[in-house]
Amino acid sequence: MDNKNFTRFDMSKAPVRTKWYLRPLTFLLSFPDVLKHRSKITKTGMEGIKPPYVLLCNHNSFLDFKVATMAIFPSRANYVVAIDGFIGREKLLRDVGCICKRKFTNDTVLVRQLSRVIKNGDIAVIYPEARYSLCGTTAVLPESLGKLCKVLKVPVVTFVCHGHHVTSPFWNLHERGIKPTEAEMTCLLSAEDVKTKSVDEINDAIVRAFQYDDFAWQKERGIRVKYKGHAEGLHKVLYKCPACNTEFRMNSRGRELFCEACGKRWTISDLSELSGNDGKTEFSHIPDWYEWERECVRKEVEAGTYSTGDLEVHVDSLPNAKKYIRLGNGIMRHDMNGFNVNGTDDEGNPFSMEIKAQGQYSVHIEYEYLGKYGDCVDLNTLQDTWYVYPHGRDFAITKMALATEELYFYYRRQAGRECKPGLA
């Protein structure tokens, strides 16, 4: 798209310390939802811990931000936020301390920005999973986290929330009103620990702290969901039928998940457990079904056969925070080589993007994005973000997300640099 003279988002602009008059506003905007969910925040090892420090948070819903804001108030913080969060409100987000990041890119500018936050004596808030969890369990974390902590040389605090996926799952954001939710704020590593421990030791500690399972948490506490549409959208995550092994023909309605190929149906309970209507339950725990799908994708990758084939798509671009720009129609293919998108705009000018599998450890996806165009994959470079919308139904963006991770792991193994569990 070199022929397009788009204004690009200024990623190098220095982060703003939260304006004094906006700090009470962030509290007021957060307090009602925190009160509604009766969020319980437990602090461990935080005695005497004051800014600056790094706050690593898990990511399941927008409620994460509100609970974290309450936990650290009235301290100043800067939050790493994806570029789509800035659309139409760039000045406001900069003024409350947000730092823009394009997902799953190697951004050295961000390291400088976070270093400035620490130098200012503030809290650097990072959501290292870089996306909402697809099924309420830990997403892969970047192994660069340990290196970043060593560079910043301050305490590392983790903030792990429970119940946020259950109350507003990524596959159906309808608010379930779960209460109480919980959050654990823990000083994981002191500044001295960061100084003396190796990068691997720091990463190991972070991975251990980030282990969570929202559905297991729900069942352990006996918290019931009464929402009549509790299963609706779940087929976006559970796209493959374990009864007949057919892909892309799962669907959902009300409290039922069903396969349009073989007719098998499952019902979800108030405790979010699945049961087969025919008496046979392949997976009662939603994350177990999801991990089975991952195993199936891994086998395709290891056999060298993984491919979406050529999918017709339309593509929107987000070069800045003003608005989405329609690029045009094209073809996307995701295979053993990675992502490849080619198309032409309305004026007949070509556009293309290629992202090699070896260089991308994960990818961000959206279900029914903005309620307009359906599911999409967003592909990022340091200068642009493309929202790529496949047409038809012979695909699952969840499978593409799983395959992106498994391809990365596969090529790391091939190169003799196998990823440690939980890291990429």
N, C-alpha and C positions, 0 to 999 in steps of 0.2 A: 504493500500500500504506500510505496514511496511517493506516488503521485498525489497523495492526499496530504494536504498541509494542515493536519490537525494540531491544535494546541494540546500539548501534553501536560499532565498533572505534574506540578513541581514537587518532586519527591525529596529534594535536597533542602527545602525551606526548613529553617530551624524550628523544632517543636516549641510550642507556646506553653508557658506555665499557666495552669488554669486561672482564668481571671477571678479575682477575689469575689466579685458579685455573682459569679456563676457557681461557685462552690455550694452555697445553700440551695441553689436551684437543682443541682444534681441530686442532693439529698431529698428534696421535696418530690422530684420525679420518681425516685426509687422507692421511697418509704411506703406508698400505698400498696404496691405489689408484694413487697417484703412482708408487710403486715397481713395482707390477704392470705398469703401462703404460710403465715406463722413460721417464717424461716428461722431455724435455730442455727446460730453460728458458734462453733466450738473452737477456741483458740488454744493451741498447744505450743509451748516453748516461745511464746511471743513476749514474755516479760522482758522489758528493757529493749526490745527491738523497735527502733524508730527509723524513719526514712533517712538515707536512701536504702532501698533494697529492691530486689527483683521479685515480682509476684507472678507465679505461673498458675494459670487457672484452666480447669477443664471446661469443655464447651458443649452444652446440650440445648440451650435455648437463650432467648434474649434476657430471660430472668437472671442468667449468670451475671450480666453486667450490673444489674440493680443490686443484687445481694453483695457483690464485691464492693460496690460503691459504699454500701452501708458499713461493711466490715472495716474499711480503711478511713472512713470519714472521721475527722475533717482534714486529713493529710492530703497534700497535692499528689496527683498521679498523672502519668501520660499513658494512654492506651494505644496499643497497636491495633489498627482497624483496617479491614479490607476496603478497597477503593469504592465498591458499590455502596458502602455505608455513608460516603461523603456526598452522594448525588443530591444536588439542590440545597445542600447545607454545609458547604465546605468551610465557610468562615466560622459558623457555630461550632463545628466539630474541632476545628483547630483551636478555637478559643477555650474549649473545655479540656484541651490537652491531647487530642487524638493525633496519632502518627499514621500516615497512609502506608499500606503494604500491598503489593500484588502477590497473590497466593502462590506458594510453592516455587518462588524464584530465589536465586542466590543474590541477595541484596546487601551489598557491603555498606550502602548508604544508611540502611537501618541500624547497623552496628554503631555508626557514628552518632546517629540520632539518639539511640539509647544511652550511649556514653555521656551525651550532653544532659540527658534527664538525670542520670546519677550524679553528675557534676553539680547540677542545680540543687541536689539534696532531696530529690523527689522519688516516687515509686514508679518503676517501669513495669507496667501491667502487660503481660503477654499471654495469649491463648495459643500454646504451641501446637495443638492439634490442627489449628488453622481452618476448622470447619465444624459445623454441628455434627455430633456423633450420629451415625445412621441408625443405630439400634441401641443406644444407651450404654455402650461399652467403650473402652479406651481406644482411640485411634492411634495410628503410628506416630511416633515423635521423631523429630529430626536429631540426628546425632550431633549436630552443630550446637545444640543447647549447652552441652558441657563446655565447649570452647567459649561460647558467649559469656557464660557465668565467670569463667577465668578472666576474661577481658574486663568485665565490669567490677570484679573484686569486692562485691558487697554480699550481704546475706541473701540466701535464696529461700523464699517463702512459697509454699504451695497452697492453693485454694481449690479444694475439690468439693463440688456440690453434688447432692443426691436428690433425686425426685424431679429434676427439671425436665428430663426427657419424658418421663411418664406423664407429667402435667401438660406438656406441649411438644409432642414428638415431631421430629423433623419431617416425617412422612405425612403428617396431618396436624397442622399447627393449632387446631381448635383447642382452646383452653379447657382442661379437665378439672381445674380447681383443686389440685392435690394439696393437702396440708396434713401435718407440717412437712416442709422440706428441710433438708439439713445441709450444712456446709462445714468443712473442716479446714481451718486456717492453721498451718503448721510451719514453724521455722525449721526447715529441713536441713539447712547448712548455714553455719555462721560464716562470717567473713574469713575467719581463720581456717575453717574447714575448706572453703573455696580455695584458699591459698595453698593449703598443704595436700589436698586430695588431687588425684589425677583426673583427667577429663573422663576417662572410663568410669571411675568411681563416682563422679558427680552424676553422670548419665544413669548409672545403675540405680542410684538413690532416687532420682527423679522418676524413672520408670516404675519403681516399686511404689512410690507415693501416688502415682497416677492410675493405679489399678482400681477400676470401679465397674459396677454392673447395675444400672438403674432398675432393671426388672427384678433382679435378685433382691435388691434393697427393698423394693416395693413388697415382694412376697414375704420377706423376713419381718416386715413391720405390719403386715396384714392390711395395707392401705388399699381400699377398693375404688375402682373407677366405675361410675354409673353412666357415663356418656354412651348414648345409644349407638353412636357411629364409631365406636372404639376401634374397630378393625379397618375402617375406611382409609385407604392409602397405604396400608401395610404391604400390599402386593408390589409396591414400588421397591421395597427393600427385599422382600421374599419373592423374587421373580421366577424361581425355578421350582417346579413341582417335585417333591420327593417321592410321590407315589408313582408317577409315570415318567419322570425326568425330562418333561417338556419345559422348555424355556419360553419366556415372554408371553405366556397365556394365563398367568395368574391374575386374579381380580379380587375385588372386595366390595362388600356392601353391608352396612349396619355393623353387626358383630361377627360377620362371617368372612372368611378368606376362602377362595375357591379356585379350582383349576378349570378353565374353559375347554381344555383338551380331553381330560379324562372324567371330569365331573366331581372329583374328590372335593370335600368341603371340610373346613375346620371352623370351630367357634372359639372366640376369645372370651375368657372369663373376666370377672371384675378384678382379679389379681393378675391380669394380663398373661394368663397361661392358655396355651392352645390345646384343643382336643379334637381329634378326628371324629366327624359325625358318624362314620361307619364303625366306630369302636377301635380303630387302629390309629394311634398317634405317633407319627414319625419323630416330631420334635415338639415338646410342650413348651420349651424355653426359647423365646424368639431369637436371642443371640446364637443359640446352637444351630438353628436353621441357617442363619447368616454365615456362620463359620463353615458349615457344610458346603455352601455355595462357594466360599473361598477355596476350599479343598478341590472342588470340581474345576475351578478356574486354574488353580495351580497345576493340575494334571494337564490341561490344555497347553499351558505355557511350557511346561517341562517337555511335552511332546513336540513343541514347536508348531502347533496347529492353531493357536489362538488368533482369531480375526473377527472383526465385526462385518467384514465385507464392505462394499461401498454403500454408504448411506447418504441419501439426499438430505441436505440441511439448508437452513438459512442462518445467517450470521449477523450478529450485532456487535458493535465495537464500543468500548468505553475508554477512550484515550485520556479523558479528564473527568471531572466530577460534575459536568454540566448536564449531560443527558446521553442516553444510548443512541448510537448512530447505526442505521441499517447499512451493512456493507453489501449484501446481496445473497444470492443463492449459490450453492456449490455442492461438493461431495466431501464427506469426511470418511476416513478409514482409520481404525485403530487396530494395530496388529503387532507382531513381534518386534517391529521397528519403532513403534510409538504412534503418536498422533500425526495425521497428515490431512490438512484441509486445503482445498482448492476451489475457487469459484470466480465469478465475475460480478461486478456491480451493475447498476442500472444503465451505466454509460458504456458498458462493455469492457471496462478495465479489469484486468485480472488481479486477484489477491490470493495469497497462500500463506500457510503457517505450517511448520514442521517442528515437532518436539520429540526428540529421541528418547526412547524408553530408558536408556541408561542414565539420562540426566534428570528424570522427573520421578520422585519417590511416591508422589500421590497426586490426586487431582480433585478439584472442587466440583461438585455437581449440585443441581437444584431440581427439585420436583415441582412441576407446575409453576415455574418461576413467574412471580408477579401476577399469577392467575391469567396470563395472556396467551403464551405460546407453547405451553407444555414443558416437558423436561429438557434440561440443557446441561452441557458440559462447559465450564469456563476455562479457557486456556490462556495462560499468561506469559508475556515477556516482560522485560523491565520497563518497556514503553507503552504497552497496550494490554487490554484484556478483551478476549473475544468470547461472546456467549453463543455457543453453537447448538442449534436446535435440530436434532434429527427428526425426520418425518416417518410416518408409518408406525408399526408396532413390533417389528422384528429386531428389537434391540432392548437393552436395559442399561441405563446410565450407571446403575449400581454395579453391574458386571464390569463396565469400563473402569470404574473406580477400583474395584478389586483387582482387575487385571493390571492396572497401572502400578499398583504396589507389588504384585507378584512378579511382574516383568522386571521391575527394579531389583527386587531380591534375587531373581534368577540371574541377572547379569552380574550382580555383585558376587554371587557364588561362583559363576564361571570365571571371574577374574581373581578368585582366591581371596576375596574380601567380604566374606559373609557378614550380613548384618546381625547384630546382637538382638535378642528378643525384645520387641517393643520399639526398636529404633530403625531408622532408615537413613 
